[in-house]
């Protein structure tokens, strides 16, 4: 089962292809998504990489956390589920 990783402290010049290339050396990269501002389209400085399985995800965390990518020391860890917000409309 695929495991999603959070990748933070990305340079605004980093593209999804850069992340795919970096993480592919640790296993199968299922998907890559850099989060962008919906108004400007600019990167928000973080993204997500989905690895093929738990072992590949752990190898990617160990191999990339703190490493340099486009001049920035990236932070990589397991992605946490976003808590659901209740829609309180009065």
Biopython code that builds the backbone (N, CA, C, O; Angstrom):
import numpy as np
from Bio.PDB.StructureBuilder import StructureBuilder

atoms = [
    (1, "UNK", "N", (0.834, -1.180, 0.000)),
    (1, "UNK", "CA", (0.000, 0.000, 0.000)),
    (1, "UNK", "C", (0.880, 1.245, 0.000)),
    (1, "UNK", "O", (1.897, 1.285, 0.692)),
    (2, "UNK", "N", (0.501, 2.250, -0.763)),
    (2, "UNK", "CA", (1.284, 3.465, -0.898)),
    (2, "UNK", "C", (1.304, 4.246, 0.406)),
    (2, "UNK", "O", (0.348, 4.212, 1.180)),
    (3, "UNK", "N", (2.409, 4.951, 0.639)),
    (3, "UNK", "CA", (2.586, 5.748, 1.842)),
    (3, "UNK", "C", (2.902, 7.181, 1.431)),
    (3, "UNK", "O", (3.818, 7.414, 0.643)),
    (4, "UNK", "N", (2.142, 8.148, 1.964)),
    (4, "UNK", "CA", (2.307, 9.550, 1.597)),
    (4, "UNK", "C", (3.284, 10.241, 2.542)),
    (4, "UNK", "O", (3.205, 10.092, 3.762)),
    (5, "UNK", "N", (4.216, 11.007, 1.948)),
    (5, "UNK", "CA", (5.219, 11.753, 2.702)),
    (5, "UNK", "C", (5.004, 13.247, 2.525)),
    (5, "UNK", "O", (4.634, 13.713, 1.448)),
    (6, "UNK", "N", (5.242, 13.991, 3.600)),
    (6, "UNK", "CA", (5.229, 15.453, 3.563)),
    (6, "UNK", "C", (6.642, 15.911, 3.271)),
    (6, "UNK", "O", (7.592, 15.400, 3.863)),
    (7, "UNK", "N", (6.799, 16.876, 2.360)),
    (7, "UNK", "CA", (8.102, 17.443, 2.039)),
    (7, "UNK", "C", (7.997, 18.950, 2.219)),
    (7, "UNK", "O", (7.282, 19.621, 1.474)),
    (8, "UNK", "N", (8.709, 19.481, 3.208)),
    (8, "UNK", "CA", (8.625, 20.901, 3.521)),
    (8, "UNK", "C", (9.928, 21.632, 3.274)),
    (8, "UNK", "O", (10.957, 21.022, 2.984)),
    (9, "UNK", "N", (9.867, 22.949, 3.393)),
    (9, "UNK", "CA", (10.990, 23.867, 3.183)),
    (9, "UNK", "C", (11.512, 23.811, 1.752)),
    (9, "UNK", "O", (12.713, 23.931, 1.512)),
    (10, "UNK", "N", (10.593, 23.629, 0.807)),
    (10, "UNK", "CA", (10.975, 23.594, -0.601)),
    (10, "UNK", "C", (11.260, 24.994, -1.116)),
    (10, "UNK", "O", (10.624, 25.962, -0.697)),
    (11, "UNK", "N", (12.204, 25.092, -2.012)),
    (11, "UNK", "CA", (12.450, 26.337, -2.726)),
    (11, "UNK", "C", (11.245, 26.622, -3.623)),
    (11, "UNK", "O", (10.604, 25.699, -4.124)),
    (12, "UNK", "N", (10.947, 27.896, -3.818)),
    (12, "UNK", "CA", (9.837, 28.246, -4.707)),
    (12, "UNK", "C", (10.156, 27.892, -6.156)),
    (12, "UNK", "O", (9.270, 27.916, -7.010)),
    (13, "UNK", "N", (11.423, 27.560, -6.440)),
    (13, "UNK", "CA", (11.834, 27.173, -7.789)),
    (13, "UNK", "C", (11.800, 25.659, -8.007)),
    (13, "UNK", "O", (12.058, 25.190, -9.116)),
    (14, "UNK", "N", (11.486, 24.893, -6.967)),
    (14, "UNK", "CA", (11.444, 23.440, -7.086)),
    (14, "UNK", "C", (10.189, 23.015, -7.842)),
    (14, "UNK", "O", (9.096, 23.519, -7.581)),
    (15, "UNK", "N", (10.354, 22.091, -8.773)),
    (15, "UNK", "CA", (9.238, 21.584, -9.563)),
    (15, "UNK", "C", (8.986, 20.120, -9.208)),
    (15, "UNK", "O", (9.842, 19.457, -8.622)),
    (16, "UNK", "N", (7.819, 19.632, -9.564)),
    (16, "UNK", "CA", (7.450, 18.255, -9.251)),
    (16, "UNK", "C", (8.422, 17.253, -9.854)),
    (16, "UNK", "O", (8.671, 16.205, -9.257)),
    (17, "UNK", "N", (8.973, 17.551, -11.018)),
    (17, "UNK", "CA", (9.956, 16.657, -11.642)),
    (17, "UNK", "C", (11.208, 16.522, -10.778)),
    (17, "UNK", "O", (11.798, 15.444, -10.706)),
    (18, "UNK", "N", (11.626, 17.638, -10.105)),
    (18, "UNK", "CA", (12.783, 17.584, -9.211)),
    (18, "UNK", "C", (12.531, 16.615, -8.060)),
    (18, "UNK", "O", (13.399, 15.813, -7.716)),
    (19, "UNK", "N", (11.336, 16.692, -7.465)),
    (19, "UNK", "CA", (10.990, 15.799, -6.360)),
    (19, "UNK", "C", (10.916, 14.350, -6.825)),
    (19, "UNK", "O", (11.435, 13.453, -6.161)),
    (20, "UNK", "N", (10.276, 14.124, -7.955)),
    (20, "UNK", "CA", (10.159, 12.758, -8.486)),
    (20, "UNK", "C", (11.547, 12.162, -8.704)),
    (20, "UNK", "O", (11.784, 11.002, -8.367)),
    (21, "UNK", "N", (12.449, 12.936, -9.257)),
    (21, "UNK", "CA", (13.809, 12.462, -9.519)),
    (21, "UNK", "C", (14.535, 12.126, -8.217)),
    (21, "UNK", "O", (15.188, 11.086, -8.126)),
    (22, "UNK", "N", (14.428, 12.987, -7.218)),
    (22, "UNK", "CA", (15.094, 12.765, -5.935)),
    (22, "UNK", "C", (14.568, 11.510, -5.248)),
    (22, "UNK", "O", (15.355, 10.694, -4.768)),
    (23, "UNK", "N", (13.253, 11.347, -5.193)),
    (23, "UNK", "CA", (12.656, 10.248, -4.448)),
    (23, "UNK", "C", (12.668, 8.925, -5.207)),
    (23, "UNK", "O", (12.554, 7.869, -4.585)),
    (24, "UNK", "N", (12.801, 8.951, -6.521)),
    (24, "UNK", "CA", (12.762, 7.709, -7.295)),
    (24, "UNK", "C", (13.948, 6.798, -6.996)),
    (24, "UNK", "O", (13.872, 5.594, -7.242)),
    (25, "UNK", "N", (15.030, 7.344, -6.475)),
    (25, "UNK", "CA", (16.175, 6.493, -6.132)),
    (25, "UNK", "C", (15.899, 5.628, -4.902)),
    (25, "UNK", "O", (16.686, 4.734, -4.594)),
    (26, "UNK", "N", (14.795, 5.879, -4.195)),
    (26, "UNK", "CA", (14.437, 5.109, -3.005)),
    (26, "UNK", "C", (13.296, 4.126, -3.251)),
    (26, "UNK", "O", (12.921, 3.377, -2.349)),
    (27, "UNK", "N", (12.743, 4.122, -4.457)),
    (27, "UNK", "CA", (11.670, 3.196, -4.776)),
    (27, "UNK", "C", (10.685, 3.794, -5.758)),
    (27, "UNK", "O", (10.975, 4.783, -6.432)),
    (28, "UNK", "N", (9.517, 3.180, -5.826)),
    (28, "UNK", "CA", (8.479, 3.599, -6.759)),
    (28, "UNK", "C", (7.775, 4.847, -6.253)),
    (28, "UNK", "O", (7.244, 4.864, -5.142)),
    (29, "UNK", "N", (7.773, 5.885, -7.068)),
    (29, "UNK", "CA", (7.064, 7.114, -6.735)),
    (29, "UNK", "C", (5.700, 7.050, -7.412)),
    (29, "UNK", "O", (5.598, 7.106, -8.637)),
    (30, "UNK", "N", (4.651, 6.931, -6.595)),
    (30, "UNK", "CA", (3.286, 6.831, -7.114)),
    (30, "UNK", "C", (2.770, 8.187, -7.591)),
    (30, "UNK", "O", (2.140, 8.279, -8.644)),
    (31, "UNK", "N", (3.038, 9.249, -6.807)),
    (31, "UNK", "CA", (2.571, 10.583, -7.193)),
    (31, "UNK", "C", (3.404, 11.647, -6.494)),
    (31, "UNK", "O", (4.017, 11.403, -5.455)),
    (32, "UNK", "N", (3.411, 12.834, -7.093)),
    (32, "UNK", "CA", (4.104, 13.998, -6.541)),
    (32, "UNK", "C", (3.183, 15.192, -6.708)),
    (32, "UNK", "O", (2.600, 15.385, -7.775)),
    (33, "UNK", "N", (3.047, 15.995, -5.659)),
    (33, "UNK", "CA", (2.207, 17.188, -5.732)),
    (33, "UNK", "C", (2.825, 18.301, -4.899)),
    (33, "UNK", "O", (2.970, 18.163, -3.684)),
    (34, "UNK", "N", (3.192, 19.409, -5.551)),
    (34, "UNK", "CA", (3.620, 20.607, -4.842)),
    (34, "UNK", "C", (2.390, 21.486, -4.678)),
    (34, "UNK", "O", (1.677, 21.751, -5.646)),
    (35, "UNK", "N", (2.144, 21.933, -3.467)),
    (35, "UNK", "CA", (0.960, 22.732, -3.160)),
    (35, "UNK", "C", (1.204, 24.176, -3.585)),
    (35, "UNK", "O", (2.234, 24.770, -3.269)),
    (36, "UNK", "N", (0.227, 24.724, -4.310)),
    (36, "UNK", "CA", (0.352, 26.089, -4.819)),
    (36, "UNK", "C", (-0.777, 26.974, -4.294)),
    (36, "UNK", "O", (-1.844, 26.490, -3.915)),
    (37, "UNK", "N", (-0.520, 28.260, -4.282)),
    (37, "UNK", "CA", (-1.532, 29.239, -3.898)),
    (37, "UNK", "C", (-2.588, 29.301, -4.999)),
    (37, "UNK", "O", (-2.252, 29.414, -6.177)),
    (38, "UNK", "N", (-3.846, 29.227, -4.623)),
    (38, "UNK", "CA", (-4.891, 29.171, -5.656)),
    (38, "UNK", "C", (-5.051, 30.485, -6.412)),
    (38, "UNK", "O", (-5.521, 30.485, -7.550)),
    (39, "UNK", "N", (-4.667, 31.608, -5.799)),
    (39, "UNK", "CA", (-4.805, 32.898, -6.470)),
    (39, "UNK", "C", (-3.627, 33.210, -7.390)),
    (39, "UNK", "O", (-3.818, 33.666, -8.517)),
    (40, "UNK", "N", (-2.396, 32.962, -6.902)),
    (40, "UNK", "CA", (-1.216, 33.335, -7.682)),
    (40, "UNK", "C", (-0.608, 32.174, -8.459)),
    (40, "UNK", "O", (0.094, 32.386, -9.448)),
    (41, "UNK", "N", (-0.874, 30.949, -8.014)),
    (41, "UNK", "CA", (-0.273, 29.789, -8.654)),
    (41, "UNK", "C", (1.151, 29.528, -8.203)),
    (41, "UNK", "O", (1.782, 28.582, -8.676)),
    (42, "UNK", "N", (1.679, 30.356, -7.286)),
    (42, "UNK", "CA", (3.037, 30.174, -6.779)),
    (42, "UNK", "C", (3.075, 29.056, -5.748)),
    (42, "UNK", "O", (2.089, 28.795, -5.059)),
    (43, "UNK", "N", (4.224, 28.401, -5.653)),
    (43, "UNK", "CA", (4.413, 27.339, -4.673)),
    (43, "UNK", "C", (4.263, 27.886, -3.260)),
    (43, "UNK", "O", (4.650, 29.019, -2.973)),
    (44, "UNK", "N", (3.696, 27.065, -2.385)),
    (44, "UNK", "CA", (3.602, 27.435, -0.966)),
    (44, "UNK", "C", (4.798, 26.912, -0.176)),
    (44, "UNK", "O", (4.867, 27.117, 1.036)),
    (45, "UNK", "N", (5.737, 26.243, -0.835)),
    (45, "UNK", "CA", (6.955, 25.786, -0.178)),
    (45, "UNK", "C", (6.867, 24.400, 0.434)),
    (45, "UNK", "O", (7.751, 23.999, 1.191)),
    (46, "UNK", "N", (5.805, 23.660, 0.112)),
    (46, "UNK", "CA", (5.713, 22.284, 0.588)),
    (46, "UNK", "C", (4.939, 21.450, -0.409)),
    (46, "UNK", "O", (4.270, 21.969, -1.302)),
    (47, "UNK", "N", (5.046, 20.132, -0.232)),
    (47, "UNK", "CA", (4.345, 19.235, -1.132)),
    (47, "UNK", "C", (4.267, 17.841, -0.552)),
    (47, "UNK", "O", (4.629, 17.612, 0.602)),
    (48, "UNK", "N", (3.789, 16.907, -1.368)),
    (48, "UNK", "CA", (3.607, 15.530, -0.938)),
    (48, "UNK", "C", (4.147, 14.584, -2.001)),
    (48, "UNK", "O", (4.003, 14.819, -3.201)),
    (49, "UNK", "N", (4.770, 13.511, -1.533)),
    (49, "UNK", "CA", (5.268, 12.454, -2.409)),
    (49, "UNK", "C", (4.673, 11.156, -1.898)),
    (49, "UNK", "O", (4.749, 10.860, -0.706)),
    (50, "UNK", "N", (4.086, 10.386, -2.791)),
    (50, "UNK", "CA", (3.508, 9.104, -2.403)),
    (50, "UNK", "C", (4.418, 7.993, -2.913)),
    (50, "UNK", "O", (4.623, 7.841, -4.118)),
    (51, "UNK", "N", (4.964, 7.213, -1.965)),
    (51, "UNK", "CA", (5.874, 6.117, -2.292)),
    (51, "UNK", "C", (5.086, 4.809, -2.387)),
    (51, "UNK", "O", (3.979, 4.709, -1.860)),
    (52, "UNK", "N", (5.655, 3.818, -3.055)),
    (52, "UNK", "CA", (4.977, 2.563, -3.331)),
    (52, "UNK", "C", (4.604, 1.741, -2.115)),
    (52, "UNK", "O", (3.549, 1.108, -2.103)),
    (53, "UNK", "N", (5.460, 1.734, -1.072)),
    (53, "UNK", "CA", (5.149, 0.950, 0.130)),
    (53, "UNK", "C", (5.858, 1.557, 1.341)),
    (53, "UNK", "O", (6.606, 2.527, 1.216)),
    (54, "UNK", "N", (5.612, 0.972, 2.510)),
    (54, "UNK", "CA", (6.161, 1.507, 3.761)),
    (54, "UNK", "C", (7.689, 1.485, 3.791)),
    (54, "UNK", "O", (8.317, 2.439, 4.251)),
    (55, "UNK", "N", (8.282, 0.403, 3.303)),
    (55, "UNK", "CA", (9.743, 0.283, 3.333)),
    (55, "UNK", "C", (10.398, 1.344, 2.453)),
    (55, "UNK", "O", (11.394, 1.952, 2.846)),
    (56, "UNK", "N", (9.840, 1.564, 1.265)),
    (56, "UNK", "CA", (10.383, 2.598, 0.373)),
    (56, "UNK", "C", (10.199, 3.987, 0.985)),
    (56, "UNK", "O", (11.075, 4.844, 0.872)),
    (57, "UNK", "N", (9.063, 4.196, 1.627)),
    (57, "UNK", "CA", (8.797, 5.492, 2.264)),
    (57, "UNK", "C", (9.804, 5.745, 3.379)),
    (57, "UNK", "O", (10.336, 6.849, 3.489)),
    (58, "UNK", "N", (10.072, 4.738, 4.206)),
    (58, "UNK", "CA", (11.029, 4.916, 5.298)),
    (58, "UNK", "C", (12.435, 5.158, 4.764)),
    (58, "UNK", "O", (13.172, 5.979, 5.311)),
    (59, "UNK", "N", (12.812, 4.452, 3.705)),
    (59, "UNK", "CA", (14.123, 4.667, 3.082)),
    (59, "UNK", "C", (14.229, 6.088, 2.532)),
    (59, "UNK", "O", (15.278, 6.722, 2.642)),
    (60, "UNK", "N", (13.141, 6.587, 1.940)),
    (60, "UNK", "CA", (13.128, 7.946, 1.394)),
    (60, "UNK", "C", (13.242, 8.983, 2.513)),
    (60, "UNK", "O", (13.955, 9.976, 2.365)),
    (61, "UNK", "N", (12.545, 8.761, 3.626)),
    (61, "UNK", "CA", (12.647, 9.683, 4.764)),
    (61, "UNK", "C", (14.087, 9.717, 5.270)),
    (61, "UNK", "O", (14.670, 10.788, 5.441)),
    (62, "UNK", "N", (14.650, 8.538, 5.506)),
    (62, "UNK", "CA", (16.020, 8.454, 6.021)),
    (62, "UNK", "C", (17.037, 9.053, 5.058)),
    (62, "UNK", "O", (18.025, 9.647, 5.490)),
    (63, "UNK", "N", (16.805, 8.904, 3.767)),
    (63, "UNK", "CA", (17.769, 9.357, 2.772)),
    (63, "UNK", "C", (17.635, 10.810, 2.349)),
    (63, "UNK", "O", (18.581, 11.380, 1.804)),
    (64, "UNK", "N", (16.482, 11.422, 2.587)),
    (64, "UNK", "CA", (16.283, 12.788, 2.085)),
    (64, "UNK", "C", (16.063, 13.847, 3.159)),
    (64, "UNK", "O", (16.317, 15.024, 2.906)),
    (65, "UNK", "N", (15.602, 13.470, 4.345)),
    (65, "UNK", "CA", (15.332, 14.463, 5.382)),
    (65, "UNK", "C", (16.610, 15.222, 5.733)),
    (65, "UNK", "O", (17.610, 14.617, 6.119)),
    (66, "UNK", "N", (16.576, 16.537, 5.598)),
    (66, "UNK", "CA", (17.734, 17.376, 5.870)),
    (66, "UNK", "C", (18.672, 17.557, 4.697)),
    (66, "UNK", "O", (19.635, 18.321, 4.780)),
    (67, "UNK", "N", (18.398, 16.854, 3.591)),
    (67, "UNK", "CA", (19.276, 16.978, 2.425)),
    (67, "UNK", "C", (18.980, 18.267, 1.661)),
    (67, "UNK", "O", (17.928, 18.883, 1.831)),
    (68, "UNK", "N", (19.926, 18.654, 0.825)),
    (68, "UNK", "CA", (19.808, 19.896, 0.059)),
    (68, "UNK", "C", (19.086, 19.639, -1.256)),
    (68, "UNK", "O", (19.440, 18.729, -2.006)),
    (69, "UNK", "N", (18.066, 20.456, -1.527)),
    (69, "UNK", "CA", (17.364, 20.417, -2.808)),
    (69, "UNK", "C", (17.135, 21.850, -3.250)),
    (69, "UNK", "O", (16.416, 22.599, -2.590)),
    (70, "UNK", "N", (17.732, 22.228, -4.347)),
    (70, "UNK", "CA", (17.620, 23.583, -4.893)),
    (70, "UNK", "C", (18.014, 24.640, -3.861)),
    (70, "UNK", "O", (17.385, 25.693, -3.759)),
    (71, "UNK", "N", (19.084, 24.335, -3.087)),
    (71, "UNK", "CA", (19.614, 25.308, -2.139)),
    (71, "UNK", "C", (18.902, 25.377, -0.794)),
    (71, "UNK", "O", (19.191, 26.266, 0.007)),
    (72, "UNK", "N", (17.974, 24.455, -0.528)),
    (72, "UNK", "CA", (17.243, 24.444, 0.746)),
    (72, "UNK", "C", (17.371, 23.068, 1.395)),
    (72, "UNK", "O", (17.362, 22.046, 0.710)),
    (73, "UNK", "N", (17.492, 23.052, 2.727)),
    (73, "UNK", "CA", (17.509, 21.795, 3.480)),
    (73, "UNK", "C", (16.059, 21.371, 3.676)),
    (73, "UNK", "O", (15.333, 21.979, 4.462)),
    (74, "UNK", "N", (15.638, 20.328, 2.962)),
    (74, "UNK", "CA", (14.230, 19.936, 2.997)),
    (74, "UNK", "C", (13.913, 19.109, 4.244)),
    (74, "UNK", "O", (14.783, 18.443, 4.804)),
    (75, "UNK", "N", (12.658, 19.168, 4.660)),
    (75, "UNK", "CA", (12.157, 18.397, 5.799)),
    (75, "UNK", "C", (11.204, 17.352, 5.232)),
    (75, "UNK", "O", (10.260, 17.682, 4.513)),
    (76, "UNK", "N", (11.462, 16.083, 5.566)),
    (76, "UNK", "CA", (10.653, 14.991, 5.034)),
    (76, "UNK", "C", (10.188, 14.116, 6.195)),
    (76, "UNK", "O", (10.996, 13.661, 7.004)),
    (77, "UNK", "N", (8.887, 13.887, 6.268)),
    (77, "UNK", "CA", (8.343, 12.956, 7.247)),
    (77, "UNK", "C", (7.027, 12.390, 6.735)),
    (77, "UNK", "O", (6.521, 12.801, 5.690)),
    (78, "UNK", "N", (6.485, 11.443, 7.487)),
    (78, "UNK", "CA", (5.224, 10.840, 7.092)),
    (78, "UNK", "C", (4.117, 11.882, 7.168)),
    (78, "UNK", "O", (4.021, 12.623, 8.147)),
    (79, "UNK", "N", (3.287, 11.938, 6.143)),
    (79, "UNK", "CA", (2.186, 12.902, 6.100)),
    (79, "UNK", "C", (1.114, 12.481, 7.093)),
    (79, "UNK", "O", (0.808, 11.298, 7.237)),
    (80, "UNK", "N", (0.553, 13.462, 7.769)),
    (80, "UNK", "CA", (-0.536, 13.211, 8.704)),
    (80, "UNK", "C", (-1.853, 13.549, 8.017)),
    (80, "UNK", "O", (-1.906, 14.440, 7.170)),
    (81, "UNK", "N", (-2.905, 12.841, 8.381)),
    (81, "UNK", "CA", (-4.218, 13.162, 7.836)),
    (81, "UNK", "C", (-4.666, 14.521, 8.344)),
    (81, "UNK", "O", (-4.501, 14.843, 9.520)),
    (82, "UNK", "N", (-5.226, 15.303, 7.458)),
    (82, "UNK", "CA", (-5.733, 16.625, 7.824)),
    (82, "UNK", "C", (-7.030, 16.439, 8.616)),
    (82, "UNK", "O", (-7.933, 15.729, 8.173)),
    (83, "UNK", "N", (-7.123, 17.079, 9.789)),
    (83, "UNK", "CA", (-8.373, 16.939, 10.548)),
    (83, "UNK", "C", (-9.542, 17.558, 9.797)),
    (83, "UNK", "O", (-9.404, 18.597, 9.151)),
    (84, "UNK", "N", (-10.673, 16.915, 9.892)),
    (84, "UNK", "CA", (-11.867, 17.425, 9.207)),
    (84, "UNK", "C", (-12.438, 18.593, 9.984)),
    (84, "UNK", "O", (-12.519, 18.565, 11.212)),
    (85, "UNK", "N", (-12.827, 19.610, 9.257)),
    (85, "UNK", "CA", (-13.482, 20.757, 9.882)),
    (85, "UNK", "C", (-14.977, 20.622, 9.694)),
    (85, "UNK", "O", (-15.462, 20.243, 8.628)),
    (86, "UNK", "N", (-15.685, 20.939, 10.748)),
    (86, "UNK", "CA", (-17.143, 20.925, 10.628)),
    (86, "UNK", "C", (-17.589, 22.215, 9.976)),
    (86, "UNK", "O", (-17.007, 23.277, 10.198)),
    (87, "UNK", "N", (-18.613, 22.110, 9.182)),
    (87, "UNK", "CA", (-19.124, 23.271, 8.474)),
    (87, "UNK", "C", (-20.280, 23.858, 9.292)),
    (87, "UNK", "O", (-21.434, 23.447, 9.168)),
    (88, "UNK", "N", (-19.925, 24.827, 10.125)),
    (88, "UNK", "CA", (-20.932, 25.434, 10.998)),
    (88, "UNK", "C", (-21.511, 26.686, 10.330)),
    (88, "UNK", "O", (-20.959, 27.779, 10.452)),
    (89, "UNK", "N", (-22.579, 26.515, 9.655)),
    (89, "UNK", "CA", (-23.255, 27.662, 9.024)),
    (89, "UNK", "C", (-24.501, 27.979, 9.816)),
    (89, "UNK", "O", (-25.302, 27.094, 10.120)),
    (90, "UNK", "N", (-24.655, 29.201, 10.136)),
    (90, "UNK", "CA", (-25.806, 29.620, 10.932)),
    (90, "UNK", "C", (-26.892, 30.149, 10.052)),
    (90, "UNK", "O", (-27.945, 30.552, 10.546)),
]
sb = StructureBuilder()
sb.init_structure("model")
sb.init_model(0)
sb.init_chain("A")
sb.init_seg("    ")
for serial, (resi, resn, name, xyz) in enumerate(atoms, 1):
    if name == "N":
        sb.init_residue(resn, " ", resi, " ")
    sb.init_atom(name, np.array(xyz, "f"), 0.0, 1.0, " ", f" {name:<3s}", serial, name[0])
structure = sb.get_structure()
